[in-house]
Amino acid sequence: MTENAPGRESVDAAVLILLSGEPPYVLLVRKSCTDASPWACDIAFPGGRVKRGESPEETAVREAWEEAGVWPGYVRIIARLPVHRTRLRGIRVLPVIGRVAGPVEARVRSSEIDHVFWVRLEDLWGREPGTIMHPRRGPVKGVRLGDGMVLWGLTLRIINSLREALGQLQARGGLT
């Protein structure tokens, strides 16, 4: 857990919402379906636990490198979203928004991940979640991305909150 500056909630983990292009695409990963972890087969942003002495931004960028091969020097952090909590375990997750600032060839770099891909944000917004079958969890409320991938839970909640935040950033000229 990391303690933030006064007025900022402490967090357990951080994820990187990495944007590229215009209209923006977002980088997503699928947690390995062969893994025994509670997140197996989940679609997620690159991310993980904040290590002692590390800021949430440093965690998000480190995890994007470890999981998806995104060179840290090619990520420009532009904003934070409010902290989200996982529903089952109550993990406090800070979404960090970043922009690609160099050539990125995202690829699987960790046994925790079995798929790395870009999705156009506009294709995710406005889709009504329904009850669909998750490959490991059974029925969940989410949206299908194709190839049997299911976007649901925390990642879906963050994506839905991202639309308003990006509109505000764009109005202030902070998205470029």
SVG drawing of the C-alpha trace seen along z (x, -y; Angstrom):
<svg xmlns="http://www.w3.org/2000/svg" viewBox="-28 -24 41 48">
<polyline fill="none" stroke="black" stroke-width="0.4" points="0.0,0.0 1.2,-3.5 0.2,-6.6 -0.6,-9.6 -0.3,-13.3 -2.9,-14.8 -6.4,-14.6 -5.4,-11.6 -6.6,-8.1 -3.9,-5.5 -3.9,-2.7 -2.9,1.0 -2.4,1.2 -2.2,-0.9 -3.1,-0.3 -2.0,-2.1 -4.6,-3.3 -2.3,-3.8 -3.8,-5.7 -2.5,-5.9 -3.7,-7.7 -6.7,-9.8 -9.4,-8.6 -7.7,-7.0 -7.0,-3.3 -6.4,-1.8 -4.0,1.0 -5.5,4.1 -4.2,7.4 -5.8,10.7 -4.6,12.4 -3.4,15.9 -6.2,18.5 -3.8,21.3 -3.0,19.4 -4.6,20.4 -4.9,16.8 -8.3,15.2 -7.9,13.0 -7.4,15.8 -8.9,14.9 -9.8,11.4 -9.3,8.5 -7.4,5.7 -5.2,2.7 -1.5,3.5 -1.1,3.1 -0.3,4.5 0.6,4.0 2.4,0.8 5.8,1.7 7.3,0.0 8.9,-3.3 7.1,-3.4 4.5,-5.9 1.3,-4.6 2.5,-6.1 5.8,-4.2 3.9,-1.0 1.6,-1.5 4.5,-2.1 6.6,0.7 3.8,3.2 3.1,2.1 6.8,2.9 6.7,6.2 3.4,7.4 3.2,5.8 6.7,4.7 5.8,1.0 9.1,-0.8 8.8,-3.2 10.5,-6.0 7.7,-6.0 4.9,-6.6 3.9,-10.2 1.6,-10.3 -1.2,-12.8 -3.7,-12.2 -5.1,-10.1 -8.7,-8.9 -10.3,-8.5 -9.5,-5.3 -11.6,-2.3 -12.1,0.7 -12.4,4.3 -15.7,5.7 -14.6,9.0 -11.4,8.2 -11.7,4.4 -8.3,3.7 -7.9,0.0 -6.7,-0.6 -5.6,-3.9 -6.0,-4.2 -3.2,-6.3 -3.8,-7.7 -0.8,-7.8 -0.1,-8.6 2.2,-6.8 5.3,-9.0 7.3,-6.9 7.2,-3.6 5.4,-0.9 5.2,2.7 3.1,4.1 3.6,7.9 3.2,10.5 6.3,10.4 5.0,12.3 3.5,15.7 0.8,13.9 -0.5,12.6 -1.6,14.5 -2.9,11.7 -2.0,8.1 -4.1,5.9 -5.3,2.4 -9.0,1.5 -10.6,-1.7 -12.2,-3.4 -15.2,-4.5 -15.9,-0.8 -16.2,-0.2 -18.3,-3.2 -22.1,-2.9 -22.2,0.9 -24.8,2.1 -23.4,4.9 -25.4,8.1 -25.1,11.5 -22.4,13.4 -20.2,16.4 -16.8,15.7 -14.3,18.6 -13.4,19.2 -16.1,17.5 -19.3,18.5 -22.0,15.9 -20.9,12.3 -22.3,8.9 -20.1,7.6 -19.5,7.1 -17.9,9.5 -14.8,8.4 -14.4,11.3 -12.3,14.4 -14.2,15.5 -12.8,12.4 -15.1,10.8 -14.7,7.3 -16.4,7.0 -15.9,5.9 -13.3,3.3 -11.9,2.8 -15.4,2.2 -16.1,-0.3 -12.9,-2.1 -13.5,-2.3 -17.0,-3.7 -15.6,-6.4 -12.9,-7.3 -15.2,-8.9 -16.0,-11.9 -12.4,-12.3 -11.0,-12.3 -13.6,-15.0 -12.4,-17.2 -8.8,-16.6 -9.4,-17.4 -11.3,-20.6 -8.2,-21.7 -5.8,-20.7 -4.3,-17.9 -4.8,-15.0 -2.0,-15.8"/>
</svg>
